[in-house]
Amino acid sequence: MFAQIKRILVGRPIATEHQHHERLSKTTALAVFSSDALSSVSYATEAILTILILGGSAALGLSLPIAAAIAMLLLIVGFSYRQTIKAYPQGGGGYIVTRDNLGDLPGLVAAGALLIDYVLTVAVSISAGVAAITSLATNWGFPSLRDHAVEIALVCILIVTITNLRGAKESGVIFSIPTYAFITGILSMIVVGIGHDLVFGAEPVTHSIDPDIPLTGEALSLWLILRAFAAGCTALTGIEAISDGVQAFKPPEARNAAITLTWMISLLVTMFLGITWLAYTHQAVPNEFTHETIVSQIARTIFGVGPVYVFIQVATALILVLAANTAFADFPRLASFLSRDRFLPRQFASRGDRLVFSNGILVLGMFSALLVVIFRANEIAMLPLYAVGVFTSFTLSQSGMVRRHLRLRQPGWLHSVMINGFGAILTAIVLVILMVTKFVHGAWMVITAIPILVLMFRAINLHYRRVAEQLSLSGAILPPELRRHTAIVLVSGIHRGVLPALQYARSIAPDNVTAVYVDLDPDATEKLRARWRDWGCDIPLVVLESPFRSLINPIVRYIEEVETRYGDDVITVILPEFVPARWWEHLLHNQTGLLIKTTLRLRGNVVTSVPYRLER
């Protein structure tokens, strides 16, 4: 039953030799790798305004200088990542760069931050995409759709998860259409909006329910400005994606990746500053009553609620879904690297039936869905958690690049040290600002989770190292030749399902096999003794007394006695098990056999199950 459902949802297995990897041109790669970064402009300006509005209407004008500062930060970090692309043409994610140059512990911190970031990418992007759709629905007369945002977001996560489990390819067409539609829509909105403002003047945004904007609000302080700056730094999320995927480009890979990164940063800065400018001139502000996004307010004011507005909202929703899809590629890949290095369970390094890292995809889907439920699909509420992990990875990665340049001292190393060093210092300062300003607003969760993840990574690695040491053949000696085999068959009665187990026991230990039965009911025991004479295959039956009705303890004590008596033998415990014809029929039978197997295997016993399949 489960296998049939899996085939319907996931599809048929794909042979390993059919594994496919598509080399991408610069224009296609821009669509594939930039969806996460470019989509952040749909909520970065809103994140700034959500904080500034606390200072009253007079504080909203600060959105422009704050956006300009973030744009400068974008240019600096983007230029720093060009150095990473040049140094790691094989692809250099934050974990690889940091671990190679700074060691295991900083590398694990970067990995933990990135894993958290990928989970948040899915939760934030899907929630923001749902907000774009509900804003569209509100302006078309369906405001109640917002009440179902959580359910819609969960369905979207489920669809993206199943799509990735099926092995979605990096198809240029699939990614290019929504990405370039979004770029076209936003740039058109900026050009038309600014042109209209210059000719006719800016028209203020109208609301069906006016937002609550305090005239004075909190004192306009450096603290409020820093909080707004930290909120807007979510515009930097996703800009490392191109440096992670250099090998996906057509040759020359590093040069094409660097050019594409420049295109992405240019578009990102242009769209971010353009949206922030239009939000300022059209007096767009977050509305806690209608929950209409800033982009929706601007597009509605410039174009009305006609086809162009619908196009922009749909394109925004689609690119946000693609941003989530990017995380579904990056999270499992990073988890596989950690698994390969023995910092995560080995299951994360195994590809599933469809040649994808299925376990990583499932874990990402579950945790992102949990975040959506906890935060009620409110992307603005999740943003304080978002940027901390991103800037932790930025800082460690750039610091690792500085260490690499100092160690190798290749031609032009001093210039590279200055670029990456400045980037590392700047991102470290921003990271401190983020942690301080956002700590009580949710960043404490990430700051706490990263050390917990690092401790988990190290504990897993310690386990694998201990296992390897104990299994190593170094210093090992061959075990003495075994004299014979001893078999113990555990029976709960005598029926057709027991007979194959008795025959199997006789075949492996013809001279030393015993059947064991625990007496929990004297009447049933007497009936068993009577039937055993006819059906017991001439195997001795040992009945164990259990005055306290315990099943496990008498069996363990008996096995200990046999181990003492036949210490040099291989002692095999055999369990007859019948297998119901239908999956749900398992629920109608107790799981005593599973409990016995688990207990005995924890003791180090050899346990063999002999199944007997029921036909109906």
MIVEXLO-926883 format. One record per residue: residue in three letters; x, y, z of N, C-alpha, C in turn. Coordinates in steps of 0.2 Angstrom, whole numbers, plus 5000, padded with zeros to 4 digits. Example, Ala and Ser with C-alpha at 12.3 -4.5 7.8 and 13.67 -1.06 7.14 Angstrom:
BEGIN
ALA506649725039506249785039506649845039/SER506449895035506849955036506450005039/
//
This chain:
BEGIN
MET500449945000500050005000500450065000/PHE500950065005501450125005501850134999/ALA502050074996502450084990502050104984/GLN501350094984500950114978500850194979/ILE500750214985500650284986501250324984/LYS501850294986502550324985502650334977/ARG502450284974502550284966502050334963/ILE501450344966501050394963501250464964/LEU501550474970501750544972502450554969/VAL502950514970503650524968503850504961/GLY503450444959503650424952504050354953/ARG504250334947504650264947505350284948/PRO505750234950506450244951506850264945/ILE507350294945507750314940508450284941/ALA508650254935509350214936509850274936/THR510450254940510950294941511250324935/GLU511350284930511650304924511250364920/HIS510650374922510250424919510250494922/GLN510750494927510750554931511050614926/HIS510650674927510750724922510950784925/HIS511450824922511550884925511650934919/GLU511250994919511251034913511651094914/ARG512151104909512551164910512151224907/LEU512251284911511851334910512251394907/SER511851434903512151494900512051544905/LYS512351604904512251664909511551684910/THR511251694905510551714906510051664909/THR510151604908509851544911510051544918/ALA510651544920510951544926510651594931/LEU510651654928510351714932509651694934/ALA509251664930508551644932508551584937/VAL509051534936509051484941509351494948/PHE509851534948510251554954509951614958/SER509651664954509451724957508751734960/SER508351684959507651694962507651704969/ASP508051674973508051684980508251764982/ALA508851784979509051854980508551904977/LEU508351894971507951944968507251954971/SER506951894974506351894977506351934983/SER506951934986506951974993506752044992/VAL506752074986506552144986505752154987/SER505452094986504652094987504452114995/TYR504952094999504752105006505352155010/ALA505952165007506452205011506252275013/THR505952305008505752375009505152375014/GLU504752325014504152325019504452315026/ALA504952275026505352255033505552325036/ILE505852365032506152425034505552475037/LEU505052475033504452525035504152495041/THR504152435042503752405048504052425054/ILE504752435054505152465060505052535060/LEU505152575055505152645055504452675057/ILE503952645055503252665057503152675064/LEU503552635068503552645075503752715078/GLY504152745073504352815075503852865072/GLY503352845070502852895067502952915060/SER502552955057502552965050503153005048/ALA503453045052504053085051504653035050/ALA504652975053505252935052505252895045/LEU504652895042504652855036505152875030/GLY505352945031505852965026506452935026/LEU506652915032507352875033507352815029/SER506852795026506852725022507352735016/LEU507452795014507852805008508652805010/PRO508852845015509552835016509752765019/ILE509252735023509352665025509452615019/ALA508952625014509052585008509652595004/ALA509952655004510552675001511152635004/ALA511152635011511652605015511652525013/ILE511052495013510952425012511252415004/ALA511052455000511252444993512052444992/MET512352494996513152494996513352424999/LEU513052405004513252335007513152285002/LEU512652284998512552234993513152234988/LEU513352294986513852304981514552274984/ILE514652284990515252264993515252194994/VAL514752164997514752084998514752054991/GLY514352084986514352054980515052044977/PHE515452104977516152104975516552054978/SER516452044985516852004989516751934986/TYR516151914984515951844982516251834975/ARG516451884971516751874965517451844966/GLN517751864972518451834974518351764976/THR517751744979517651674981517551634974/ILE517151664969517151624963517751614960/LYS518251664960518851654957519251604960/ALA519251604967519651554971519351484971/TYR518751474970518351414971517951404964/PRO518351394959517951374952517551314953/GLN517651264957517351204958516651214962/GLY516551274964515951294969516251294976/GLY516051354979516351364986515751384990/GLY515351344993514851364998515151385004/GLY514751425009515051445015515351395019/TYR515051335019515351275023516051255021/ILE516051245014516651225011517251275012/VAL517151335010517651385011517851395018/THR517351395023517551405030517951345033/ARG517751285031518051225034518751225031/ASP518851235025519451225022519951275024/ASN519751335026520251385028520251405036/LEU519751395039519651405046519651345051/GLY519451285048519451225052518751205053/ASP518651145057518051115058517551155061/LEU517751185067517251215071516951275068/PRO517351325065516951375061516551355055/GLY516851295052516451275046515751245049/LEU515751215054515151185057514651245059/VAL514951295062514551355063514251385057/ALA514651385051514351415045513851365042/ALA513951295043513451245041512851255044/GLY512851265051512251265055511851325053/ALA512251385052511851445050511551445043/LEU511851405039511551395032510951355032/LEU511051295036510451255036509851285039/ILE509951325044509351365047509151415042/ASP509551445038509451495033508951465028/TYR509151405026508751375020508051355023/VAL507951335029507351325032506951385032/LEU507251445034506851505034506751535027/THR507151515022507051535015506351505013/VAL506251445014505651415012505051445015/ALA505151455022504551475026504351545024/VAL504851595023504751665022504551675015/SER504851635010504751645003503951625002/ILE503851565004503151535003502651585006/SER502751605012502251655016502251715012/ALA502751745009502751805006502351794999/GLY502451734996502151724990501351714991/VAL501151684997500451684999500151755000/ALA500651795003500451865004500251904998/ALA500651894993500551924986499851904983/ILE499751834984499151814981498551834985/THR498551834992498051864996497951934995/SER498451974994498352044992498052054986/LEU498152014981497852014974497051994975/ALA496951944979496251924981495851984984/THR496252014989495852074993495652124988/ASN496052144983495952194979495452174973/TRP495252114973494752084968494152064972/GLY494152084978493452074982493452004986/PHE494051974987494051914991494551924997/PRO494351975002494851985007494851925012/SER494351875012494351825017494851775015/LEU495151775009495651725008496251735012/ARG496451795015496951805020496851755026/ASP496251745028496151705034496451635033/HIS496551615027496751545025497451545023/ALA497851595025498551595023498951535025/VAL498851515031499251455034499151395030/GLU498551385028498351325025498651325017/ILE498551385014498851395007499551385007/ALA499951415012500651405013500851335014/LEU500451295018500651225019500551185013/VAL500051195009499951165003500451174998/CYS500651244997501251254993501851224995/ILE502051215001502651185004502551105002/LEU501951075003501851005001502050994993/ILE501751044989501851034982502551044980/VAL502951094983503651104981504051044984/THR503851014990504250954992504150894988/ILE503550884986503350824981503750834975/THR503650894972504050904966504750894966/ASN505050914971505850904972505950824973/LEU505550794977505550724978505550684971/ARG505150714966505150684960505750694956/GLY506150734958506850754954506750804949/ALA506450864951506450924947507050944944/LYS507150944938507750964935507851044935/GLU508451064934508651134934508451164927/SER507851154925507651174918507651244917/GLY508051274912508051344911507351374909/VAL506951334906506251364904505851374910/ILE505851324915505451324921505651384925/PHE506351394926506551454930506551514927/SER506651514920506751584917506051624916/ILE505551584915504851624914504651664920/PRO504651634926504451674932504951724934/THR505551704933506051754935506051814931/TYR506051804924506151864920505451904920/ALA504951864921504251894922504251944928/PHE504551924933504651964939505052024938/ILE505652014935506052064933505752124929/THR505452094924505052144919504552184923/GLY504152144927503552174930503852234935/ILE504352214939504552264944504952324941/LEU505352314936505652364932505152404929/SER504652374926504152414922503752464927/MET503652434933503352474938503752534941/ILE504352524941504852574943504852624938/VAL504952604932505052654926504452694925/VAL503852664925503152694924503052734930/GLY503152714936503052744942503452814943/ILE504052804942504452864942504352914937/GLY504152894931503952934925503352974926/HIS502852934929502252964931502253014936/ASP502753004941502753054947503153114944/LEU503553104939503953164937503453214933/VAL503053184929502553214925501953244928/PHE501653194932500953214935501053224943/GLY501553204946501653204953501353134956/ALA501653124962501453054965500853054968/GLU500453004967499752994970499852944976/PRO499552974982499652934988499252864987/VAL499452814991499152754991498452754995/THR497952724992497352724996497252654999/HIS496852655005496752595008496052585010/SER495752525009495052505011494952525018/ILE495452505022495452525030496152555031/ASP496152615033496752655034497152625039/PRO497852615038498352595043498352635049/ASP498552615055498652645061499352675061/ILE499452745059500152775059500152825064/PRO500552815069500652865075500952925072/LEU500752985074501053045072501753055075/THR501853035081502453045085502752975086/GLY502452925089502752865090503352865095/GLU503752815094504352805098504852865096/ALA505252885101505752935099506252905094/LEU506352955089506752935083507452935085/SER507752875087508352865090508852825085/LEU509452815087509952775083509752705083/TRP509452685089509252615090508652595085/LEU508152645084507652625079507952625072/ILE508452665070508752665064509052605063/LEU509452585068509852515067509352465066/ARG508852465070508352405069508052405062/ALA507852465059507652465052508152445047/PHE508752465048509352445044509452365044/ALA509352335050509452265051508852225048/ALA508252255048507652225045507752225037/GLY508052275035508152285027508652245025/CYS509152215029509652175027509452105024/THR508852095025508552035022508652035014/ALA508752095011508852105004509452065002/LEU509952045007510552015005510451935005/THR509951915007509851845007509851815000/GLY510251764999510251724993510851744988/ILE511251794989511751814985512351774984/GLU512351724989512951674989512751614984/ALA512151614981511951554978512351544971/ILE512551594968512951584962513651554964/SER513951584969514651554971514551484973/ASP514051454975513951384977513851344971/GLY513651374965513451334959513851344953/VAL514551364954514951384948514951324943/GLN515051264945515051214941514451194936/ALA513951234938513351224933513351264927/PHE513851314927513951364921514251324915/LYS514151354909514551334904515251364904/PRO515751324901516451354901516451424898/PRO516951464900517351464906516851474912/GLU516851424917516351424922516451484927/ALA517051504929517151554934517051624931/ARG517251634925517151694922516351714921/ASN516051664918515251664917514951674924/ALA515151644929514851654936514951724938/ALA515551744938515651814940515251864936/ILE515151864930514751904926514051904928/THR513751844929513051834931512951864938/LEU513451854942513451884949513351964949/THR513751994944513752064943513052084941/TRP512752044936512052064933511552054939/MET511652004943511151994949511152054954/ILE511752074956511852124960511552194958/SER511752204951511452264948510652264948/LEU510352214946509652204946509352214953/LEU509752184958509452184965509452254968/VAL510052284967510152354969509552404966/THR509552394959509052434956508352424958/MET508152364958507452354960507352374968/PHE507752354972507752374979507652444980/LEU508052484977508052564978507452584974/GLY507252564969506652584965506052574969/ILE505952514972505352504976505352544982/THR505952554985505952594991505752664990/TRP506052694984505852764982505152774981/LEU504852724977504052724975503652724982/ALA503852674987503552674993503552744997/TYR504152774996504152844999503752894996/THR503752894989503452954986502652934986/HIS502452874986501752854986501452844993/GLN501852854998501652845005501352775006/ALA501652725003501452655005501752635012/VAL501352615016501552585022501252525024/PRO501552485028501252415030500552425033/ASN500052385032499352395034499252335038/GLU499152335045499052285049498352255048/PHE497852295045497152275044497052235038/THR497352265032497252225026497752175024/HIS498352185027498952145026499152145019/GLU498952205015499152205008499952225008/THR500352195004501052205003501152275000/ILE501852295002502052364999502052354991/VAL502252304988502352294981501652304978/SER501152264982500452274979500152344980/GLN500252374985500052444986500352484980/ILE500952484979501252524974500952504967/ALA500952444965500752424958500052444957/ARG499652434963498852454962498852524961/THR499252564964499152644964499452664957/ILE499952634954500152654947499752624942/PHE499552564942499252524936498452514937/GLY498252524943497552504945497552424946/VAL496952394946496952324948496852284942/GLY497052314936496952274929497452224928/PRO497552204922498052154920498752164922/VAL499052224922499752234923499852224931/TYR499352244935499352234942499352154944/VAL498852124940498852044941499452014939/PHE499752034933500452004931500952014936/ILE501052074939501552084944501452044950/GLN500852034953500751994959500851924957/VAL500651894952500751824950501451814949/ALA501851854946502551854945502851854951/THR502651894956502951894963502851834966/ALA502251804966502151744970502551684967/LEU502551684960502951634957503751634958/ILE504051694958504751694960504851674967/LEU504351694971504451674979504451604979/VAL504051564976504051494976504651464973/LEU504951494968505551474965506151484970/ALA506051544974506551554979506551494984/ALA505951474986505951414991506251354987/ASN506051344981506351284977507051284977/THR507451344977508151344977508451314984/ALA508051334989508251304996508151224996/PHE507751204992507651134991508151094988/ALA508551134984509151104981509751114985/ASP509851174989510451184992510451154999/PHE509851145003509851115009510051045009/PRO509751005004509950935004510650925002/ARG510950964997511650964995512150975001/LEU511951025005512451045011512350985016/ALA511750965017511650905021512050845019/SER512150835012512550775010513250785011/PHE513450855010514150865012514350855019/LEU513950875024514050865031513950785032/SER513550755029513450675030514150645027/ARG514350665022514950635019515550645024/ASP515550705027516150725032515950695039/ARG515450655039515150615046514950665051/PHE514650725049514350765054513650765054/LEU513350725050512550715050512550635048/PRO511950615050511850535048511950525041/ARG512150465040512350445033511750445028/GLN511150435031510550435027510550495022/PHE510850555025510750615021511250615015/ALA511650575014512150565009511850525003/SER511350485005511050435000510550464996/ARG510650454989510150474984509550424984/GLY508950454983508350414983508150384976/ASP507550354976507450324969507450374963/ARG507350434965507350484959507950524958/LEU508550494961509250524961509250594964/VAL508850604970508850664974508950644981/PHE509250694985509350674992508650684996/SER508350624995507650624998507550645005/ASN508050625009507950635016508050705018/GLY508550745015508650815016507950855014/ILE507650835008507050865006506550855011/LEU506450795013505850785018505950825024/VAL506650825027506750865033506650945032/LEU506850965026506751035025506051055025/GLY505651015021504951025021504551025027/MET504750975032504450975038504551035043/PHE505251055043505351105047505151175045/SER505151185038504851245035504051245037/ALA503751195036503051195037502851205045/LEU503351185049503251195056503351275058/LEU503751305054503851375055503251415053/VAL503051395047502451425044501851425049/VAL501751365052501251355057501351405063/ILE501951405066502151435072502051515071/PHE502251535065502251615064501551635060/ARG501151585059500451595055500551625048/ALA501151605045501251625038501351695037/ASN501651725043501751805043502551805041/GLU502751825035503451825033503751885037/ILE503451945039503751995042503951975049/ALA503551935052503751905059504351865059/MET504451825053504951775053505651815051/LEU505651875048506251905045506751915051/PRO506551935057507151945062507551885063/LEU507251825061507651765062508151755056/TYR507951785050508151765044508851785043/ALA509051845043509651875041510251855046/VAL510151835052510651815057511051755054/GLY510751705051511151655048511451675042/VAL511151715038511451735032512151775033/PHE512151815038512751855039513251825043/THR513051775047513551725050513951695045/SER513551665040513951635034514351675030/PHE514051735029514451785025515151805029/THR515051815035515651835039516251785039/LEU515951725040516451665041516751645034/SER516351655029516551635022517151685020/GLN516951755021517451805019518051805023/SER518051785030518551775034519051715032/GLY518651665030519051605027519451625020/MET519151665016519451685010520051735012/VAL520051775017520651815019521151765021/ARG521051715025521551665028521851625022/ARG521451615017521651575011522151625007/HIS522051685006522451725002523151735006/LEU523051745013523651755017524151685016/ARG523851635016524151565016524551555009/LEU524151565004524351544997524751604994/ARG524651664995524951724993525051714985/GLN524551704982524551704974524551774971/PRO524751784965524751844962524151884963/GLY524251944966523651994967523351974974/TRP523751934978523451914985523251974989/LEU523652024989523552084994522952124992/HIS522852134986522152164983521552124986/SER521652054985521052004987520952014994/VAL521552014998521452015005521052075007/MET521252135004520852195006520152195004/ILE519952164999519252154997518852115001/ASN519152055002518752005007518852025014/GLY519352055016519452085023518952135024/PHE518852185020518352235021517652205021/GLY517552155016516852125017516752085023/ALA517252055026517152015032517052065038/ILE517452125038517352165044516652195043/LEU516452215037515752245036515252205038/THR515252135036514752095037514752075045/ALA515352075048515352055055514952115059/ILE515152175057514752235060514052225059/VAL513752215053513052205052512852145056/LEU513152095057512952035061512852055068/VAL513352095071513252115078512652155078/ILE512552205074511952245074511252205074/LEU511252155069510752105069510552075075/MET511152045078511052005084510752055090/VAL511052115090510852155096510152185095/THR509952205089509352235088508752195087/LYS508952125085508352085083508352025089/PHE508752035094508751975099508151955102/VAL507752005105507151995108506551985103/HIS506652005097506151995092506151925088/GLY506551885090506651815087507351795086/ALA507751835085508451815083508751775088/TRP508551775095508851735100508751655098/MET508151645094508051575092508651545088/VAL508851585083509351565079510051565082/ILE510151615087510751625090510851565095/THR510351535098510351475102510351415098/ALA510051415092509951355088510651335085/ILE511051385083511651365079512151325084/PRO512251355090512751315095512451245096/ILE511751235096511451165097511651125091/LEU511551155085511751115079512451095079/VAL512851135081513651125081513751065086/LEU513451065092513551015097513250945094/MET512750955090512450895087512950865082/PHE513150905078513650885073514250855076/ARG514550885081515150855084514950785088/ALA514350785091514150715094514150665089/ILE513850675083513750625078514450605075/ASN514850655074515550645071515950595076/LEU515850615083516150575088515950505088/HIS515250495087515050425087515350385081/TYR515350415075515550385069516350365070/ARG516650415073517450405074517550345079/ARG517150345084517150285089516950215085/VAL516450225081516250155077516850135073/ALA517150185069517650165065518250135069/GLU518450165074518950135078518850065081/GLN518250055083518049985086517949935080/LEU517849955074517749915068518449905064/SER518949945066519549945062519849875063/LEU520149855058520549785058521249795061/SER521449855062522149865065522149835072/GLY522649795073522749755079522249705080/ALA521749685075521249635076521549565075/ILE521249515078521549445077520949405075/LEU521049355071520449315068520149275074/PRO519449275075519149235080519349165079/PRO519349125085519449055085518849025081/GLU519048965078518548925074517948905079/LEU517348915076516748895081516648825081/ARG516448795086516348725087515648705084/ARG515148745086514548725083514048775084/HIS513448765082512848815082512348795087/THR512048845091511548825096510948875094/ALA510348845093509748875091509248875096/ILE508948935097508348945102507748965098/VAL507248935098506648955094506148975100/LEU505949045099505449065104504749055101/VAL504249025104503649005102503049035106/SER502549055103501949075107501349025107/GLY501548975103501048925102501248875097/ILE500848835094501048785089500548795083/HIS500748825077500348835071500748835065/ARG500448845059500848835053501348885053/GLY501348945056501848995056502448975060/VAL502348925064502948905068503348855065/LEU503048805061503348755058503948765054/PRO503948825049504548835045505148865050/ALA504948895055505448915060505848855063/LEU505448805065505748745068506148705063/GLN505948705057506348675052506948715050/TYR506948775050507548815049508048805055/ALA507748805061508248795067508548725067/ARG508148675065508448615064509048605059/SER508948655053509448645048510148685050/ILE510048735054510748765056511048735062/ALA510648705067510848675073510548605074/PRO510748555070510348495070510448455077/ASP511048475080511148435087510948475093/ASN510848545092510748575098510248635097/VAL509548615097509048665096508548655101/THR508248705104507748705109507148755107/ALA506548735108506048785108505848805115/VAL505648875116505548905122504848935122/TYR504548925127503848955128503748975135/VAL503449035136503449075142502649055145/ASP502649025150501949015153501649075156/LEU501149095153500749155155500049135157/ASP499849075155499149045156499248965156/PRO499148935162499248865163498848825159/ASP498248835157497848795153498048795146/ALA498348855143498548865137499248825136/THR499648825142500248785142500148715141/GLU499648685145499448615145499248595138/LYS498848635134498648615128499248615123/LEU499748665124500348665120500748605120/ARG500848585127501248525128500948465124/ALA500248455124499948405121500048405114/ARG499948465111500048465103500748465101/TRP501248485106501948485104502148415102/ARG501848365105502148295104502048275097/ASP501448305094501348285087501648335082/TRP501748395084501948445079502648475080/GLY502948455086503548495088504148475084/CYS504148425079504748405075505248375079/ASP505048345085505548315089506048365092/ILE505848425093506348475096506048485103/PRO506548485108506348485115505948555116/LEU505448555120505148615122505248625129/VAL505548695131505648715137505148765139/VAL504748755145504248805147504548845153/LEU504548905152504848955157504248985161/GLU504348975168503849005172503849075173/SER503349115173503349185174502749205179/PRO502949205185502349215190502149295190/PHE502549335187502349405187502149425180/ARG501949375176501749385169502149425164/SER502849425166503349455161503549415156/LEU503549435150503749395144504549405143/ILE504749465143505449475141505949445146/ASN505849455153506349435158506549365158/PRO506049315158506149245158506549225152/ILE506449255146506849235140507549255141/VAL507649325143508349345144508749305149/ARG508349285155508749245160508949175157/TYR508449145153508649075150509149085145/ILE509149135141509749145136510449155139/GLU510449195145511049195149511249125151/GLU510849085153511049015156511348975150/VAL511048985144511248945138511948975136/GLU512049045137512649075135513249045140/THR513049035146513549015151513748945149/ARG513248905147513348835146513648815140/TYR513548855134513848845128514148915126/GLY514648935130514948995129515349005122/ASP515648945119515948955113515548945107/ASP514948935108514448925102514148985099/VAL513948985093513549045090512849025092/ILE512549075096511849055099511449105095/THR510949075091510449105087509749105090/VAL509449155091508749165093508349165087/ILE507849125086507449125080506749135082/LEU506449185079505749215080505249195074/PRO504749155075504249145070503849205070/GLU503649225064503249285063502749275057/PHE502149285058501649285052501549355050/VAL501549365043501449425040500749435037/PRO500349485040499649485037499649505030/ALA499149495027499049505019498949585018/ARG498649625023498549695021498949735027/TRP499149795025499549835029499149855036/TRP498549865035498149885041498049835046/GLU498049775044497949715048498549705053/HIS499149735052499649745057499449775063/LEU498949825063498749855069498349815073/LEU498049755071497649715075498049665079/HIS498749665078499149615082499649655086/ASN499749625092500249665096500949655093/GLN501449695095502149705093502649665097/THR502449615100502849575105503449555102/GLY503449535096504049505092504549565091/LEU504349625089504749685089505049695095/LEU504749695101504949715107505549665109/ILE505349595108505849545109506549555105/LYS506449565099507049575094507449635097/THR507149695098507449755100507849735107/THR507549705112507849695118508449645117/LEU508449595113508949545112509549575108/ARG509349615103509849645099510249695103/LEU509949735107510349775112510849735116/ARG510649675118511149635122511649605118/GLY511649615111512149585107511949515104/ASN511349485105511149425103511049425095/VAL511149365092510949355085510249335085/VAL509849375081509149365081508949355074/THR508549305072508349285065507549285065/SER507249315061506549315060506349265054/VAL505949225055505649175050504949195048/PRO504849225043504149255041503749195038/TYR503049205040502549155037502049205034/ARG501949215027501549265025500849235024/LEU500349265027499649245026499349275019/GLU498949225016498749245009498049285009/ARG497749285015497049325015496949345022/
//
